[in-house]
Amino acid sequence: MFKLLISIIFSLSVIFTSVSAEEINNYKIYGESYVVIDGDTNEVILSKNADAKMYPASISKLITAILLAEHKTKKDTLIFTSRAKEMPEYSVNLNYSSFDVGQELSADFVMKSILIFSANDMAQVVADNLSDELGKSFEEIMNDKLRELGLKNTYFKNAIGLHDDDHYSTAYDLALLLEAALKYDWIRETISIKETSVSLPNGSIIVYKNSNKLLGTDGMIGGKTGYTSRSGRNLVGAFEKDGKSYIITVLKSIYDSEDSYVFNDMENLKQIAEKQEKALLYEKGSVVSESFPLEYKLFGFFGPKKVAQVPLILNDNVYMYDNDYNKQNLSTNIYLKDNINIFTDFNKPIGTFEVLVSDSKSSYNLSVDMKPIILSNILIYTLSILLILVIIILIMIIIKRIRGKKRVKRIF
């Protein structure tokens, strides 16, 4: 009955709400914010408002699942709390069976309830139990972990995703959150389940069905849905197929009676991403720094230290997905190795050119033309060679004279 009522409300909301879509290569995308990330390199392939502040709704439960996996095992138990009993639907306590405060629950049951059924009460169970165990608020625990994971534009107020103006994230950050969650085998296993039977403490059996309609199709290995009236329909998902992997976030899409828009958005974005090719950013042989201070020893292994202003040259082509997000977040670094020898390192890589776009990083070899350095010191090298030749000649003359004296002594 509850789900039927929700469907009717959603149908009416779509009828009376203007629906607009962005069109990319004949694909329509209704989500107001999205990002497609290469799951292997974290490169952004496609994006729209990827760093815009949005409300994540139940996708927030991913951090709750991470903290549960970090502090508990499947066989551990958690205690059902009074705050958990107050949580609104979806709730195991309200939708399936009433729990008593103090009831012991297996951690595995709690994890499945959070990730498959998206149970608000079970997310609160994790929050209350870990808060008591660690001696600080779950808000603090969550946000400490979010910072540790590198989510720079995210702040969570609760373990569930209930609306709060100060509970926010971005499409990009939520992609990183799912990526982090999938590193836990327990989460990866649970989030991939389409349907499962679980036992309640009273002995009855209930069936959880995953609301992620794309699960198991076209390489989708797992994800998390979310919705509030303020957030719109949200979805983050991970795909692995044919040696390629993608993490896709779609936020504030439309939630209609069939709940199809956000899933179509994600399917369309994946198909668009699969056709994208990287553009040439820097060409092999191009100069990445016209005048870089290179410190070296005059005679390679010894001699006074000198500094030459030299051009640094790329040894390989550098490619990047051509989109506004990457252009706006692009930065580069140059690192040279220590104790460069202008003779033994002649025409060899002497450093790396690092290309960074948000959390994606790649490195390429750099070389430098040593000829100008050698030519700038040609007079010193010439005089040094002449001096060495003079010394050698003098040594040879001295040796010859010594040998001559020995012969004279033998005669007498």
Secondary structure as a PSIPRED ss2 file (coil, helix, strand):
# PSIPRED VFORMAT (PSIPRED V4.0)

   1 M C   1.000  0.000  0.000
   2 F H   0.000  1.000  0.000
   3 K H   0.000  1.000  0.000
   4 L H   0.000  1.000  0.000
   5 L H   0.000  1.000  0.000
   6 I H   0.000  1.000  0.000
   7 S H   0.000  1.000  0.000
   8 I H   0.000  1.000  0.000
   9 I H   0.000  1.000  0.000
  10 F H   0.000  1.000  0.000
  11 S H   0.000  1.000  0.000
  12 L H   0.000  1.000  0.000
  13 S H   0.000  1.000  0.000
  14 V H   0.000  1.000  0.000
  15 I H   0.000  1.000  0.000
  16 F C   1.000  0.000  0.000
  17 T C   1.000  0.000  0.000
  18 S C   1.000  0.000  0.000
  19 V C   1.000  0.000  0.000
  20 S C   1.000  0.000  0.000
  21 A C   1.000  0.000  0.000
  22 E E   0.000  0.000  1.000
  23 E E   0.000  0.000  1.000
  24 I E   0.000  0.000  1.000
  25 N C   1.000  0.000  0.000
  26 N C   1.000  0.000  0.000
  27 Y E   0.000  0.000  1.000
  28 K E   0.000  0.000  1.000
  29 I E   0.000  0.000  1.000
  30 Y C   1.000  0.000  0.000
  31 G C   1.000  0.000  0.000
  32 E C   1.000  0.000  0.000
  33 S E   0.000  0.000  1.000
  34 Y E   0.000  0.000  1.000
  35 V E   0.000  0.000  1.000
  36 V E   0.000  0.000  1.000
  37 I E   0.000  0.000  1.000
  38 D E   0.000  0.000  1.000
  39 G C   1.000  0.000  0.000
  40 D C   1.000  0.000  0.000
  41 T C   1.000  0.000  0.000
  42 N C   1.000  0.000  0.000
  43 E C   1.000  0.000  0.000
  44 V E   0.000  0.000  1.000
  45 I E   0.000  0.000  1.000
  46 L E   0.000  0.000  1.000
  47 S E   0.000  0.000  1.000
  48 K E   0.000  0.000  1.000
  49 N C   1.000  0.000  0.000
  50 A C   1.000  0.000  0.000
  51 D C   1.000  0.000  0.000
  52 A C   1.000  0.000  0.000
  53 K C   1.000  0.000  0.000
  54 M E   0.000  0.000  1.000
  55 Y C   1.000  0.000  0.000
  56 P C   1.000  0.000  0.000
  57 A H   0.000  1.000  0.000
  58 S H   0.000  1.000  0.000
  59 I H   0.000  1.000  0.000
  60 S H   0.000  1.000  0.000
  61 K H   0.000  1.000  0.000
  62 L H   0.000  1.000  0.000
  63 I H   0.000  1.000  0.000
  64 T H   0.000  1.000  0.000
  65 A H   0.000  1.000  0.000
  66 I H   0.000  1.000  0.000
  67 L H   0.000  1.000  0.000
  68 L H   0.000  1.000  0.000
  69 A H   0.000  1.000  0.000
  70 E H   0.000  1.000  0.000
  71 H H   0.000  1.000  0.000
  72 K C   1.000  0.000  0.000
  73 T C   1.000  0.000  0.000
  74 K C   1.000  0.000  0.000
  75 K C   1.000  0.000  0.000
  76 D C   1.000  0.000  0.000
  77 T E   0.000  0.000  1.000
  78 L E   0.000  0.000  1.000
  79 I E   0.000  0.000  1.000
  80 F C   1.000  0.000  0.000
  81 T C   1.000  0.000  0.000
  82 S H   0.000  1.000  0.000
  83 R H   0.000  1.000  0.000
  84 A H   0.000  1.000  0.000
  85 K H   0.000  1.000  0.000
  86 E C   1.000  0.000  0.000
  87 M C   1.000  0.000  0.000
  88 P C   1.000  0.000  0.000
  89 E C   1.000  0.000  0.000
  90 Y C   1.000  0.000  0.000
  91 S C   1.000  0.000  0.000
  92 V H   0.000  1.000  0.000
  93 N H   0.000  1.000  0.000
  94 L H   0.000  1.000  0.000
  95 N H   0.000  1.000  0.000
  96 Y C   1.000  0.000  0.000
  97 S C   1.000  0.000  0.000
  98 S C   1.000  0.000  0.000
  99 F C   1.000  0.000  0.000
 100 D C   1.000  0.000  0.000
 101 V C   1.000  0.000  0.000
 102 G C   1.000  0.000  0.000
 103 Q C   1.000  0.000  0.000
 104 E E   0.000  0.000  1.000
 105 L E   0.000  0.000  1.000
 106 S E   0.000  0.000  1.000
 107 A H   0.000  1.000  0.000
 108 D H   0.000  1.000  0.000
 109 F H   0.000  1.000  0.000
 110 V H   0.000  1.000  0.000
 111 M H   0.000  1.000  0.000
 112 K H   0.000  1.000  0.000
 113 S H   0.000  1.000  0.000
 114 I H   0.000  1.000  0.000
 115 L H   0.000  1.000  0.000
 116 I C   1.000  0.000  0.000
 117 F C   1.000  0.000  0.000
 118 S C   1.000  0.000  0.000
 119 A C   1.000  0.000  0.000
 120 N H   0.000  1.000  0.000
 121 D H   0.000  1.000  0.000
 122 M H   0.000  1.000  0.000
 123 A H   0.000  1.000  0.000
 124 Q H   0.000  1.000  0.000
 125 V H   0.000  1.000  0.000
 126 V H   0.000  1.000  0.000
 127 A H   0.000  1.000  0.000
 128 D H   0.000  1.000  0.000
 129 N H   0.000  1.000  0.000
 130 L H   0.000  1.000  0.000
 131 S H   0.000  1.000  0.000
 132 D H   0.000  1.000  0.000
 133 E H   0.000  1.000  0.000
 134 L H   0.000  1.000  0.000
 135 G C   1.000  0.000  0.000
 136 K C   1.000  0.000  0.000
 137 S C   1.000  0.000  0.000
 138 F H   0.000  1.000  0.000
 139 E H   0.000  1.000  0.000
 140 E H   0.000  1.000  0.000
 141 I H   0.000  1.000  0.000
 142 M H   0.000  1.000  0.000
 143 N H   0.000  1.000  0.000
 144 D H   0.000  1.000  0.000
 145 K H   0.000  1.000  0.000
 146 L H   0.000  1.000  0.000
 147 R H   0.000  1.000  0.000
 148 E H   0.000  1.000  0.000
 149 L C   1.000  0.000  0.000
 150 G C   1.000  0.000  0.000
 151 L C   1.000  0.000  0.000
 152 K C   1.000  0.000  0.000
 153 N C   1.000  0.000  0.000
 154 T C   1.000  0.000  0.000
 155 Y E   0.000  0.000  1.000
 156 F C   1.000  0.000  0.000
 157 K C   1.000  0.000  0.000
 158 N C   1.000  0.000  0.000
 159 A C   1.000  0.000  0.000
 160 I C   1.000  0.000  0.000
 161 G C   1.000  0.000  0.000
 162 L C   1.000  0.000  0.000
 163 H C   1.000  0.000  0.000
 164 D C   1.000  0.000  0.000
 165 D C   1.000  0.000  0.000
 166 D C   1.000  0.000  0.000
 167 H C   1.000  0.000  0.000
 168 Y E   0.000  0.000  1.000
 169 S E   0.000  0.000  1.000
 170 T C   1.000  0.000  0.000
 171 A H   0.000  1.000  0.000
 172 Y H   0.000  1.000  0.000
 173 D H   0.000  1.000  0.000
 174 L H   0.000  1.000  0.000
 175 A H   0.000  1.000  0.000
 176 L H   0.000  1.000  0.000
 177 L H   0.000  1.000  0.000
 178 L H   0.000  1.000  0.000
 179 E H   0.000  1.000  0.000
 180 A H   0.000  1.000  0.000
 181 A H   0.000  1.000  0.000
 182 L C   1.000  0.000  0.000
 183 K C   1.000  0.000  0.000
 184 Y C   1.000  0.000  0.000
 185 D H   0.000  1.000  0.000
 186 W H   0.000  1.000  0.000
 187 I H   0.000  1.000  0.000
 188 R H   0.000  1.000  0.000
 189 E H   0.000  1.000  0.000
 190 T H   0.000  1.000  0.000
 191 I H   0.000  1.000  0.000
 192 S C   1.000  0.000  0.000
 193 I C   1.000  0.000  0.000
 194 K C   1.000  0.000  0.000
 195 E E   0.000  0.000  1.000
 196 T E   0.000  0.000  1.000
 197 S E   0.000  0.000  1.000
 198 V E   0.000  0.000  1.000
 199 S E   0.000  0.000  1.000
 200 L C   1.000  0.000  0.000
 201 P C   1.000  0.000  0.000
 202 N C   1.000  0.000  0.000
 203 G C   1.000  0.000  0.000
 204 S C   1.000  0.000  0.000
 205 I E   0.000  0.000  1.000
 206 I E   0.000  0.000  1.000
 207 V E   0.000  0.000  1.000
 208 Y E   0.000  0.000  1.000
 209 K E   0.000  0.000  1.000
 210 N C   1.000  0.000  0.000
 211 S C   1.000  0.000  0.000
 212 N C   1.000  0.000  0.000
 213 K C   1.000  0.000  0.000
 214 L C   1.000  0.000  0.000
 215 L C   1.000  0.000  0.000
 216 G C   1.000  0.000  0.000
 217 T C   1.000  0.000  0.000
 218 D C   1.000  0.000  0.000
 219 G C   1.000  0.000  0.000
 220 M E   0.000  0.000  1.000
 221 I E   0.000  0.000  1.000
 222 G E   0.000  0.000  1.000
 223 G E   0.000  0.000  1.000
 224 K E   0.000  0.000  1.000
 225 T E   0.000  0.000  1.000
 226 G E   0.000  0.000  1.000
 227 Y E   0.000  0.000  1.000
 228 T E   0.000  0.000  1.000
 229 S C   1.000  0.000  0.000
 230 R C   1.000  0.000  0.000
 231 S C   1.000  0.000  0.000
 232 G E   0.000  0.000  1.000
 233 R E   0.000  0.000  1.000
 234 N E   0.000  0.000  1.000
 235 L E   0.000  0.000  1.000
 236 V E   0.000  0.000  1.000
 237 G E   0.000  0.000  1.000
 238 A E   0.000  0.000  1.000
 239 F E   0.000  0.000  1.000
 240 E E   0.000  0.000  1.000
 241 K E   0.000  0.000  1.000
 242 D C   1.000  0.000  0.000
 243 G C   1.000  0.000  0.000
 244 K E   0.000  0.000  1.000
 245 S E   0.000  0.000  1.000
 246 Y E   0.000  0.000  1.000
 247 I E   0.000  0.000  1.000
 248 I E   0.000  0.000  1.000
 249 T E   0.000  0.000  1.000
 250 V E   0.000  0.000  1.000
 251 L E   0.000  0.000  1.000
 252 K E   0.000  0.000  1.000
 253 S E   0.000  0.000  1.000
 254 I C   1.000  0.000  0.000
 255 Y C   1.000  0.000  0.000
 256 D C   1.000  0.000  0.000
 257 S C   1.000  0.000  0.000
 258 E C   1.000  0.000  0.000
 259 D C   1.000  0.000  0.000
 260 S C   1.000  0.000  0.000
 261 Y H   0.000  1.000  0.000
 262 V H   0.000  1.000  0.000
 263 F H   0.000  1.000  0.000
 264 N H   0.000  1.000  0.000
 265 D H   0.000  1.000  0.000
 266 M H   0.000  1.000  0.000
 267 E H   0.000  1.000  0.000
 268 N H   0.000  1.000  0.000
 269 L H   0.000  1.000  0.000
 270 K H   0.000  1.000  0.000
 271 Q H   0.000  1.000  0.000
 272 I H   0.000  1.000  0.000
 273 A H   0.000  1.000  0.000
 274 E H   0.000  1.000  0.000
 275 K C   1.000  0.000  0.000
 276 Q C   1.000  0.000  0.000
 277 E C   1.000  0.000  0.000
 278 K C   1.000  0.000  0.000
 279 A E   0.000  0.000  1.000
 280 L E   0.000  0.000  1.000
 281 L E   0.000  0.000  1.000
 282 Y E   0.000  0.000  1.000
 283 E C   1.000  0.000  0.000
 284 K C   1.000  0.000  0.000
 285 G C   1.000  0.000  0.000
 286 S C   1.000  0.000  0.000
 287 V E   0.000  0.000  1.000
 288 V E   0.000  0.000  1.000
 289 S E   0.000  0.000  1.000
 290 E E   0.000  0.000  1.000
 291 S E   0.000  0.000  1.000
 292 F E   0.000  0.000  1.000
 293 P E   0.000  0.000  1.000
 294 L E   0.000  0.000  1.000
 295 E E   0.000  0.000  1.000
 296 Y E   0.000  0.000  1.000
 297 K E   0.000  0.000  1.000
 298 L C   1.000  0.000  0.000
 299 F C   1.000  0.000  0.000
 300 G C   1.000  0.000  0.000
 301 F C   1.000  0.000  0.000
 302 F C   1.000  0.000  0.000
 303 G C   1.000  0.000  0.000
 304 P C   1.000  0.000  0.000
 305 K E   0.000  0.000  1.000
 306 K E   0.000  0.000  1.000
 307 V E   0.000  0.000  1.000
 308 A E   0.000  0.000  1.000
 309 Q E   0.000  0.000  1.000
 310 V E   0.000  0.000  1.000
 311 P E   0.000  0.000  1.000
 312 L E   0.000  0.000  1.000
 313 I E   0.000  0.000  1.000
 314 L E   0.000  0.000  1.000
 315 N C   1.000  0.000  0.000
 316 D C   1.000  0.000  0.000
 317 N C   1.000  0.000  0.000
 318 V E   0.000  0.000  1.000
 319 Y E   0.000  0.000  1.000
 320 M E   0.000  0.000  1.000
 321 Y C   1.000  0.000  0.000
 322 D C   1.000  0.000  0.000
 323 N C   1.000  0.000  0.000
 324 D H   0.000  1.000  0.000
 325 Y H   0.000  1.000  0.000
 326 N H   0.000  1.000  0.000
 327 K H   0.000  1.000  0.000
 328 Q H   0.000  1.000  0.000
 329 N C   1.000  0.000  0.000
 330 L E   0.000  0.000  1.000
 331 S E   0.000  0.000  1.000
 332 T E   0.000  0.000  1.000
 333 N E   0.000  0.000  1.000
 334 I E   0.000  0.000  1.000
 335 Y E   0.000  0.000  1.000
 336 L E   0.000  0.000  1.000
 337 K C   1.000  0.000  0.000
 338 D C   1.000  0.000  0.000
 339 N C   1.000  0.000  0.000
 340 I C   1.000  0.000  0.000
 341 N C   1.000  0.000  0.000
 342 I C   1.000  0.000  0.000
 343 F C   1.000  0.000  0.000
 344 T C   1.000  0.000  0.000
 345 D C   1.000  0.000  0.000
 346 F C   1.000  0.000  0.000
 347 N C   1.000  0.000  0.000
 348 K C   1.000  0.000  0.000
 349 P C   1.000  0.000  0.000
 350 I C   1.000  0.000  0.000
 351 G E   0.000  0.000  1.000
 352 T E   0.000  0.000  1.000
 353 F E   0.000  0.000  1.000
 354 E E   0.000  0.000  1.000
 355 V E   0.000  0.000  1.000
 356 L E   0.000  0.000  1.000
 357 V E   0.000  0.000  1.000
 358 S C   1.000  0.000  0.000
 359 D C   1.000  0.000  0.000
 360 S E   0.000  0.000  1.000
 361 K E   0.000  0.000  1.000
 362 S E   0.000  0.000  1.000
 363 S E   0.000  0.000  1.000
 364 Y E   0.000  0.000  1.000
 365 N E   0.000  0.000  1.000
 366 L E   0.000  0.000  1.000
 367 S E   0.000  0.000  1.000
 368 V E   0.000  0.000  1.000
 369 D C   1.000  0.000  0.000
 370 M C   1.000  0.000  0.000
 371 K H   0.000  1.000  0.000
 372 P H   0.000  1.000  0.000
 373 I H   0.000  1.000  0.000
 374 I H   0.000  1.000  0.000
 375 L H   0.000  1.000  0.000
 376 S H   0.000  1.000  0.000
 377 N C   1.000  0.000  0.000
 378 I H   0.000  1.000  0.000
 379 L H   0.000  1.000  0.000
 380 I H   0.000  1.000  0.000
 381 Y H   0.000  1.000  0.000
 382 T H   0.000  1.000  0.000
 383 L H   0.000  1.000  0.000
 384 S H   0.000  1.000  0.000
 385 I H   0.000  1.000  0.000
 386 L H   0.000  1.000  0.000
 387 L H   0.000  1.000  0.000
 388 I H   0.000  1.000  0.000
 389 L H   0.000  1.000  0.000
 390 V H   0.000  1.000  0.000
 391 I H   0.000  1.000  0.000
 392 I H   0.000  1.000  0.000
 393 I H   0.000  1.000  0.000
 394 L H   0.000  1.000  0.000
 395 I H   0.000  1.000  0.000
 396 M H   0.000  1.000  0.000
 397 I H   0.000  1.000  0.000
 398 I H   0.000  1.000  0.000
 399 I H   0.000  1.000  0.000
 400 K H   0.000  1.000  0.000
 401 R H   0.000  1.000  0.000
 402 I H   0.000  1.000  0.000
 403 R H   0.000  1.000  0.000
 404 G H   0.000  1.000  0.000
 405 K H   0.000  1.000  0.000
 406 K H   0.000  1.000  0.000
 407 R H   0.000  1.000  0.000
 408 V H   0.000  1.000  0.000
 409 K H   0.000  1.000  0.000
 410 R H   0.000  1.000  0.000
 411 I H   0.000  1.000  0.000
 412 F C   1.000  0.000  0.000
